[in-house]
Amino acid sequence: MACPYESNKDEKREEKIRKYQQLCYELRERRDGYKVKVIPTVIGCLGRGMKRLKDDIRELVNNEIKDLHCKISREMQKTVLWESETIMRKILSGLLTRDVFE
């Protein structure tokens, strides 16, 4: 999972796919008969990118439970937004400096 800056989320998604492609290939070789695919989980730090995430989760759970992908993606988005807010509060209060993230 990744939570990059909003302007960087597409690049981060491609990076995750490249990073795990070799592992995916090896698993396919070892686990004959299993479907193996890289499904990157990327949500922008302000919560954007949800349509693609819902589609990825829908593919992962194979639509087994109606609207499960919506519930999962909403919880993930809330978690990302909550953590982004917490980090901003720490920066604004002086507990963290911005250079920690650069």
N, CA, C and O atoms as a GROMACS GRO file, in nm:
protein
  408
    1MET      N    1   0.084  -0.117   0.000
    1MET     CA    2   0.000   0.000   0.000
    1MET      C    3   0.088   0.123   0.000
    1MET      O    4   0.195   0.122   0.061
    2ALA      N    5   0.044   0.228  -0.067
    2ALA     CA    6   0.118   0.354  -0.071
    2ALA      C    7   0.020   0.470  -0.060
    2ALA      O    8  -0.094   0.462  -0.107
    3CYS      N    9   0.065   0.576   0.004
    3CYS     CA   10  -0.015   0.698   0.018
    3CYS      C   11   0.072   0.818  -0.023
    3CYS      O   12   0.115   0.894   0.064
    4PRO      N   13   0.097   0.834  -0.152
    4PRO     CA   14   0.185   0.941  -0.198
    4PRO      C   15   0.111   1.075  -0.208
    4PRO      O   16  -0.010   1.082  -0.188
    5TYR      N   17   0.187   1.181  -0.240
    5TYR     CA   18   0.124   1.309  -0.274
    5TYR      C   19   0.030   1.285  -0.390
    5TYR      O   20   0.052   1.196  -0.472
    6GLU      N   21  -0.076   1.364  -0.398
    6GLU     CA   22  -0.176   1.347  -0.503
    6GLU      C   23  -0.116   1.352  -0.643
    6GLU      O   24  -0.156   1.275  -0.730
    7SER      N   25  -0.020   1.438  -0.664
    7SER     CA   26   0.040   1.454  -0.797
    7SER      C   27   0.127   1.335  -0.836
    7SER      O   28   0.168   1.324  -0.952
    8ASN      N   29   0.156   1.247  -0.742
    8ASN     CA   30   0.250   1.138  -0.766
    8ASN      C   31   0.185   0.999  -0.762
    8ASN      O   32   0.255   0.898  -0.771
    9LYS      N   33   0.053   0.993  -0.749
    9LYS     CA   34  -0.008   0.862  -0.726
    9LYS      C   35  -0.003   0.769  -0.847
    9LYS      O   36   0.010   0.648  -0.829
   10ASP      N   37  -0.011   0.821  -0.969
   10ASP     CA   38  -0.001   0.733  -1.086
   10ASP      C   39   0.139   0.674  -1.100
   10ASP      O   40   0.155   0.556  -1.132
   11GLU      N   41   0.240   0.757  -1.076
   11GLU     CA   42   0.378   0.707  -1.081
   11GLU      C   43   0.403   0.603  -0.972
   11GLU      O   44   0.473   0.504  -0.996
   12LYS      N   45   0.348   0.625  -0.854
   12LYS     CA   46   0.364   0.530  -0.744
   12LYS      C   47   0.295   0.398  -0.776
   12LYS      O   48   0.347   0.291  -0.742
   13ARG      N   49   0.181   0.404  -0.841
   13ARG     CA   50   0.110   0.282  -0.881
   13ARG      C   51   0.197   0.200  -0.977
   13ARG      O   52   0.213   0.079  -0.960
   14GLU      N   53   0.253   0.266  -1.077
   14GLU     CA   54   0.340   0.197  -1.173
   14GLU      C   55   0.464   0.141  -1.105
   14GLU      O   56   0.511   0.032  -1.138
   15GLU      N   57   0.519   0.216  -1.009
   15GLU     CA   58   0.635   0.170  -0.933
   15GLU      C   59   0.603   0.041  -0.856
   15GLU      O   60   0.683  -0.052  -0.854
   16LYS      N   61   0.485   0.037  -0.794
   16LYS     CA   62   0.444  -0.083  -0.718
   16LYS      C   63   0.429  -0.203  -0.812
   16LYS      O   64   0.468  -0.314  -0.777
   17ILE      N   65   0.373  -0.180  -0.929
   17ILE     CA   66   0.357  -0.290  -1.024
   17ILE      C   67   0.494  -0.343  -1.066
   17ILE      O   68   0.516  -0.464  -1.065
   18ARG      N   69   0.586  -0.252  -1.102
   18ARG     CA   70   0.722  -0.295  -1.140
   18ARG      C   71   0.792  -0.367  -1.026
   18ARG      O   72   0.860  -0.468  -1.047
   19LYS      N   73   0.774  -0.316  -0.904
   19LYS     CA   74   0.843  -0.372  -0.788
   19LYS      C   75   0.802  -0.516  -0.760
   19LYS      O   76   0.887  -0.599  -0.725
   20TYR      N   77   0.676  -0.548  -0.776
   20TYR     CA   78   0.626  -0.680  -0.740
   20TYR      C   79   0.604  -0.772  -0.860
   20TYR      O   80   0.558  -0.885  -0.843
   21GLN      N   81   0.637  -0.727  -0.980
   21GLN     CA   82   0.616  -0.809  -1.099
   21GLN      C   83   0.698  -0.938  -1.095
   21GLN      O   84   0.648  -1.044  -1.131
   22GLN      N   85   0.823  -0.928  -1.052
   22GLN     CA   86   0.909  -1.047  -1.046
   22GLN      C   87   0.854  -1.149  -0.944
   22GLN      O   88   0.852  -1.269  -0.972
   23LEU      N   89   0.812  -1.102  -0.829
   23LEU     CA   90   0.752  -1.190  -0.729
   23LEU      C   91   0.627  -1.257  -0.786
   23LEU      O   92   0.605  -1.376  -0.764
   24CYS      N   93   0.548  -1.183  -0.856
   24CYS     CA   94   0.428  -1.236  -0.919
   24CYS      C   95   0.463  -1.347  -1.018
   24CYS      O   96   0.399  -1.452  -1.020
   25TYR      N   97   0.564  -1.324  -1.098
   25TYR     CA   98   0.610  -1.425  -1.194
   25TYR      C   99   0.654  -1.553  -1.122
   25TYR      O  100   0.617  -1.664  -1.161
   26GLU      N  101   0.734  -1.537  -1.016
   26GLU     CA  102   0.782  -1.652  -0.941
   26GLU      C  103   0.668  -1.730  -0.876
   26GLU      O  104   0.670  -1.854  -0.875
   27LEU      N  105   0.570  -1.661  -0.823
   27LEU     CA  106   0.455  -1.729  -0.763
   27LEU      C  107   0.375  -1.806  -0.866
   27LEU      O  108   0.327  -1.916  -0.838
   28ARG      N  109   0.360  -1.750  -0.986
   28ARG     CA  110   0.291  -1.822  -1.093
   28ARG      C  111   0.363  -1.951  -1.128
   28ARG      O  112   0.301  -2.054  -1.153
   29GLU      N  113   0.496  -1.944  -1.129
   29GLU     CA  114   0.576  -2.062  -1.160
   29GLU      C  115   0.562  -2.170  -1.052
   29GLU      O  116   0.556  -2.289  -1.083
   30ARG      N  117   0.557  -2.128  -0.927
   30ARG     CA  118   0.552  -2.223  -0.815
   30ARG      C  119   0.412  -2.275  -0.787
   30ARG      O  120   0.397  -2.388  -0.740
   31ARG      N  121   0.312  -2.196  -0.814
   31ARG     CA  122   0.174  -2.231  -0.779
   31ARG      C  123   0.090  -2.251  -0.904
   31ARG      O  124   0.005  -2.168  -0.938
   32ASP      N  125   0.114  -2.360  -0.973
   32ASP     CA  126   0.041  -2.389  -1.094
   32ASP      C  127  -0.109  -2.400  -1.065
   32ASP      O  128  -0.150  -2.465  -0.970
   33GLY      N  129  -0.187  -2.336  -1.147
   33GLY     CA  130  -0.332  -2.341  -1.130
   33GLY      C  131  -0.390  -2.224  -1.051
   33GLY      O  132  -0.512  -2.207  -1.048
   34TYR      N  133  -0.305  -2.144  -0.986
   34TYR     CA  134  -0.352  -2.028  -0.911
   34TYR      C  135  -0.341  -1.903  -0.997
   34TYR      O  136  -0.248  -1.889  -1.077
   35LYS      N  137  -0.434  -1.814  -0.980
   35LYS     CA  138  -0.429  -1.686  -1.049
   35LYS      C  139  -0.347  -1.590  -0.961
   35LYS      O  140  -0.381  -1.567  -0.845
   36VAL      N  141  -0.242  -1.535  -1.017
   36VAL     CA  142  -0.155  -1.444  -0.942
   36VAL      C  143  -0.144  -1.315  -1.021
   36VAL      O  144  -0.112  -1.317  -1.140
   37LYS      N  145  -0.169  -1.203  -0.957
   37LYS     CA  146  -0.164  -1.073  -1.023
   37LYS      C  147  -0.124  -0.967  -0.922
   37LYS      O  148  -0.162  -0.973  -0.805
   38VAL      N  149  -0.047  -0.870  -0.967
   38VAL     CA  150  -0.010  -0.757  -0.882
   38VAL      C  151  -0.128  -0.661  -0.880
   38VAL      O  152  -0.172  -0.613  -0.985
   39ILE      N  153  -0.179  -0.633  -0.760
   39ILE     CA  154  -0.286  -0.535  -0.745
   39ILE      C  155  -0.237  -0.429  -0.647
   39ILE      O  156  -0.248  -0.446  -0.526
   40PRO      N  157  -0.184  -0.319  -0.700
   40PRO     CA  158  -0.131  -0.215  -0.612
   40PRO      C  159  -0.243  -0.138  -0.542
   40PRO      O  160  -0.346  -0.108  -0.601
   41THR      N  161  -0.221  -0.108  -0.418
   41THR     CA  162  -0.317  -0.032  -0.339
   41THR      C  163  -0.257   0.106  -0.316
   41THR      O  164  -0.170   0.124  -0.231
   42VAL      N  165  -0.306   0.204  -0.393
   42VAL     CA  166  -0.252   0.340  -0.386
   42VAL      C  167  -0.366   0.437  -0.366
   42VAL      O  168  -0.459   0.443  -0.447
   43ILE      N  169  -0.358   0.513  -0.257
   43ILE     CA  170  -0.454   0.619  -0.228
   43ILE      C  171  -0.372   0.745  -0.205
   43ILE      O  172  -0.277   0.744  -0.127
   44GLY      N  173  -0.409   0.853  -0.272
   44GLY     CA  174  -0.339   0.979  -0.252
   44GLY      C  175  -0.355   1.027  -0.108
   44GLY      O  176  -0.450   0.990  -0.040
   45CYS      N  177  -0.260   1.108  -0.063
   45CYS     CA  178  -0.262   1.152   0.077
   45CYS      C  179  -0.385   1.235   0.113
   45CYS      O  180  -0.416   1.252   0.231
   46LEU      N  181  -0.456   1.286   0.011
   46LEU     CA  182  -0.580   1.358   0.036
   46LEU      C  183  -0.703   1.275   0.002
   46LEU      O  184  -0.814   1.327  -0.006
   47GLY      N  185  -0.682   1.144  -0.019
   47GLY     CA  186  -0.793   1.052  -0.038
   47GLY      C  187  -0.837   1.030  -0.181
   47GLY      O  188  -0.939   0.965  -0.204
   48ARG      N  189  -0.763   1.082  -0.279
   48ARG     CA  190  -0.804   1.065  -0.419
   48ARG      C  191  -0.756   0.932  -0.475
   48ARG      O  192  -0.668   0.867  -0.418
   49GLY      N  193  -0.814   0.892  -0.588
   49GLY     CA  194  -0.776   0.768  -0.653
   49GLY      C  195  -0.868   0.653  -0.617
   49GLY      O  196  -0.829   0.536  -0.629
   50MET      N  197  -0.988   0.683  -0.574
   50MET     CA  198  -1.077   0.580  -0.521
   50MET      C  199  -1.141   0.494  -0.630
   50MET      O  200  -1.165   0.375  -0.607
   51LYS      N  201  -1.169   0.549  -0.748
   51LYS     CA  202  -1.231   0.467  -0.852
   51LYS      C  203  -1.139   0.352  -0.891
   51LYS      O  204  -1.183   0.237  -0.902
   52ARG      N  205  -1.014   0.382  -0.912
   52ARG     CA  206  -0.919   0.278  -0.949
   52ARG      C  207  -0.902   0.177  -0.835
   52ARG      O  208  -0.894   0.057  -0.859
   53LEU      N  209  -0.897   0.227  -0.712
   53LEU     CA  210  -0.884   0.139  -0.596
   53LEU      C  211  -1.005   0.046  -0.585
   53LEU      O  212  -0.989  -0.074  -0.560
   54LYS      N  213  -1.127   0.099  -0.603
   54LYS     CA  214  -1.247   0.016  -0.597
   54LYS      C  215  -1.243  -0.093  -0.703
   54LYS      O  216  -1.280  -0.208  -0.677
   55ASP      N  217  -1.200  -0.057  -0.823
   55ASP     CA  218  -1.190  -0.156  -0.931
   55ASP      C  219  -1.090  -0.265  -0.895
   55ASP      O  220  -1.115  -0.383  -0.918
   56ASP      N  221  -0.975  -0.225  -0.838
   56ASP     CA  222  -0.873  -0.323  -0.798
   56ASP      C  223  -0.924  -0.416  -0.688
   56ASP      O  224  -0.900  -0.536  -0.692
   57ILE      N  225  -0.995  -0.360  -0.590
   57ILE     CA  226  -1.047  -0.441  -0.480
   57ILE      C  227  -1.159  -0.533  -0.533
   57ILE      O  228  -1.169  -0.648  -0.491
   58ARG      N  229  -1.242  -0.481  -0.623
   58ARG     CA  230  -1.348  -0.564  -0.683
   58ARG      C  231  -1.285  -0.685  -0.752
   58ARG      O  232  -1.337  -0.796  -0.740
   59GLU      N  233  -1.177  -0.664  -0.822
   59GLU     CA  234  -1.107  -0.775  -0.888
   59GLU      C  235  -1.049  -0.872  -0.785
   59GLU      O  236  -1.050  -0.993  -0.807
   60LEU      N  237  -1.001  -0.820  -0.675
   60LEU     CA  238  -0.942  -0.904  -0.572
   60LEU      C  239  -1.044  -0.994  -0.504
   60LEU      O  240  -1.018  -1.112  -0.482
   61VAL      N  241  -1.160  -0.939  -0.470
   61VAL     CA  242  -1.262  -1.018  -0.400
   61VAL      C  243  -1.361  -1.085  -0.494
   61VAL      O  244  -1.453  -1.154  -0.449
   62ASN      N  245  -1.344  -1.065  -0.625
   62ASN     CA  246  -1.427  -1.130  -0.727
   62ASN      C  247  -1.576  -1.104  -0.707
   62ASN      O  248  -1.658  -1.191  -0.738
   63ASN      N  249  -1.613  -0.988  -0.657
   63ASN     CA  250  -1.754  -0.954  -0.636
   63ASN      C  251  -1.830  -1.059  -0.556
   63ASN      O  252  -1.950  -1.078  -0.577
   64GLU      N  253  -1.762  -1.128  -0.466
   64GLU     CA  254  -1.827  -1.233  -0.388
   64GLU      C  255  -1.937  -1.180  -0.298
   64GLU      O  256  -2.042  -1.242  -0.283
   65ILE      N  257  -1.914  -1.067  -0.238
   65ILE     CA  258  -2.014  -1.006  -0.152
   65ILE      C  259  -2.049  -0.871  -0.213
   65ILE      O  260  -1.961  -0.790  -0.240
   66LYS      N  261  -2.177  -0.847  -0.234
   66LYS     CA  262  -2.221  -0.724  -0.298
   66LYS      C  263  -2.170  -0.601  -0.222
   66LYS      O  264  -2.185  -0.590  -0.101
   67ASP      N  265  -2.110  -0.513  -0.294
   67ASP     CA  266  -2.059  -0.385  -0.244
   67ASP      C  267  -1.949  -0.398  -0.140
   67ASP      O  268  -1.918  -0.301  -0.072
   68LEU      N  269  -1.887  -0.515  -0.126
   68LEU     CA  270  -1.775  -0.530  -0.033
   68LEU      C  271  -1.660  -0.439  -0.073
   68LEU      O  272  -1.594  -0.380   0.013
   69HIS      N  273  -1.634  -0.428  -0.203
   69HIS     CA  274  -1.525  -0.343  -0.250
   69HIS      C  275  -1.547  -0.197  -0.210
   69HIS      O  276  -1.451  -0.126  -0.182
   70CYS      N  277  -1.673  -0.152  -0.208
   70CYS     CA  278  -1.702  -0.014  -0.167
   70CYS      C  279  -1.676   0.006  -0.018
   70CYS      O  280  -1.619   0.108   0.023
   71LYS      N  281  -1.715  -0.091   0.063
   71LYS     CA  282  -1.694  -0.081   0.207
   71LYS      C  283  -1.546  -0.081   0.241
   71LYS      O  284  -1.499  -0.003   0.324
   72ILE      N  285  -1.471  -0.171   0.176
   72ILE     CA  286  -1.327  -0.180   0.202
   72ILE      C  287  -1.258  -0.051   0.161
   72ILE      O  288  -1.178   0.003   0.237
   73SER      N  289  -1.288  -0.002   0.041
   73SER     CA  290  -1.220   0.118  -0.007
   73SER      C  291  -1.256   0.241   0.076
   73SER      O  292  -1.171   0.327   0.098
   74ARG      N  293  -1.380   0.250   0.123
   74ARG     CA  294  -1.418   0.362   0.210
   74ARG      C  295  -1.339   0.362   0.341
   74ARG      O  296  -1.292   0.466   0.386
   75GLU      N  297  -1.325   0.244   0.401
   75GLU     CA  298  -1.247   0.234   0.525
   75GLU      C  299  -1.101   0.269   0.502
   75GLU      O  300  -1.038   0.335   0.585
   76MET      N  301  -1.047   0.225   0.389
   76MET     CA  302  -0.908   0.259   0.357
   76MET      C  303  -0.893   0.409   0.338
   76MET      O  304  -0.797   0.468   0.387
   77GLN      N  305  -0.987   0.471   0.267
   77GLN     CA  306  -0.981   0.615   0.244
   77GLN      C  307  -0.991   0.691   0.376
   77GLN      O  308  -0.917   0.786   0.398
   78LYS      N  309  -1.082   0.650   0.464
   78LYS     CA  310  -1.094   0.716   0.594
   78LYS      C  311  -0.964   0.707   0.673
   78LYS      O  312  -0.923   0.803   0.737
   79THR      N  313  -0.901   0.590   0.669
   79THR     CA  314  -0.775   0.571   0.742
   79THR      C  315  -0.667   0.663   0.688
   79THR      O  316  -0.594   0.724   0.765
   80VAL      N  317  -0.655   0.672   0.556
   80VAL     CA  318  -0.554   0.759   0.494
   80VAL      C  319  -0.580   0.905   0.532
   80VAL      O  320  -0.487   0.976   0.569
   81LEU      N  321  -0.705   0.948   0.521
   81LEU     CA  322  -0.737   1.088   0.555
   81LEU      C  323  -0.712   1.116   0.703
   81LEU      O  324  -0.662   1.223   0.738
   82TRP      N  325  -0.746   1.023   0.789
   82TRP     CA  326  -0.722   1.040   0.932
   82TRP      C  327  -0.573   1.056   0.961
   82TRP      O  328  -0.534   1.145   1.036
   83GLU      N  329  -0.492   0.970   0.902
   83GLU     CA  330  -0.347   0.978   0.924
   83GLU      C  331  -0.286   1.104   0.863
   83GLU      O  332  -0.194   1.162   0.922
   84SER      N  333  -0.335   1.146   0.747
   84SER     CA  334  -0.287   1.270   0.686
   84SER      C  335  -0.318   1.389   0.776
   84SER      O  336  -0.235   1.479   0.793
   85GLU      N  337  -0.438   1.389   0.832
   85GLU     CA  338  -0.476   1.496   0.924
   85GLU      C  339  -0.388   1.496   1.049
   85GLU      O  340  -0.346   1.601   1.096
   86THR      N  341  -0.361   1.378   1.102
   86THR     CA  342  -0.275   1.366   1.220
   86THR      C  343  -0.136   1.419   1.193
   86THR      O  344  -0.079   1.490   1.276
   87ILE      N  345  -0.080   1.386   1.078
   87ILE     CA  346   0.053   1.435   1.041
   87ILE      C  347   0.051   1.587   1.028
   87ILE      O  348   0.142   1.654   1.077
   88MET      N  349  -0.052   1.642   0.962
   88MET     CA  350  -0.060   1.789   0.948
   88MET      C  351  -0.072   1.857   1.083
   88MET      O  352  -0.010   1.962   1.104
   89ARG      N  353  -0.148   1.802   1.174
   89ARG     CA  354  -0.160   1.861   1.307
   89ARG      C  355  -0.025   1.863   1.379
   89ARG      O  356   0.010   1.961   1.445
   90LYS      N  357   0.051   1.754   1.365
   90LYS     CA  358   0.183   1.748   1.428
   90LYS      C  359   0.278   1.849   1.366
   90LYS      O  360   0.357   1.912   1.436
   91ILE      N  361   0.271   1.865   1.236
   91ILE     CA  362   0.356   1.965   1.169
   91ILE      C  363   0.320   2.105   1.214
   91ILE      O  364   0.407   2.185   1.248
   92LEU      N  365   0.190   2.135   1.215
   92LEU     CA  366   0.145   2.269   1.252
   92LEU      C  367   0.173   2.300   1.399
   92LEU      O  368   0.194   2.416   1.434
   93SER      N  369   0.173   2.200   1.484
   93SER     CA  370   0.200   2.224   1.625
   93SER      C  371   0.349   2.223   1.656
   93SER      O  372   0.390   2.256   1.768
   94GLY      N  373   0.432   2.187   1.557
   94GLY     CA  374   0.576   2.186   1.577
   94GLY      C  375   0.632   2.054   1.627
   94GLY      O  376   0.752   2.043   1.650
   95LEU      N  377   0.548   1.953   1.643
   95LEU     CA  378   0.596   1.822   1.689
   95LEU      C  379   0.676   1.751   1.580
   95LEU      O  380   0.766   1.673   1.610
   96LEU      N  381   0.643   1.779   1.454
   96LEU     CA  382   0.717   1.724   1.341
   96LEU      C  383   0.761   1.840   1.252
   96LEU      O  384   0.693   1.942   1.244
   97THR      N  385   0.873   1.822   1.187
   97THR     CA  386   0.915   1.921   1.089
   97THR      C  387   0.894   1.863   0.951
   97THR      O  388   0.898   1.741   0.933
   98ARG      N  389   0.870   1.949   0.856
   98ARG     CA  390   0.839   1.904   0.721
   98ARG      C  391   0.952   1.826   0.657
   98ARG      O  392   0.927   1.740   0.573
   99ASP      N  393   1.076   1.856   0.694
   99ASP     CA  394   1.190   1.789   0.632
   99ASP      C  395   1.194   1.639   0.662
   99ASP      O  396   1.268   1.566   0.596
  100VAL      N  397   1.118   1.592   0.759
  100VAL     CA  398   1.110   1.449   0.789
  100VAL      C  399   1.055   1.372   0.669
  100VAL      O  400   1.091   1.256   0.647
  101PHE      N  401   0.967   1.436   0.591
  101PHE     CA  402   0.901   1.370   0.480
  101PHE      C  403   0.969   1.391   0.347
  101PHE      O  404   0.924   1.335   0.247
  102GLU      N  405   1.074   1.468   0.342
  102GLU     CA  406   1.141   1.494   0.214
  102GLU      C  407   1.264   1.410   0.199
  102GLU      O  408   1.334   1.419   0.098
   0.00000   0.00000   0.00000
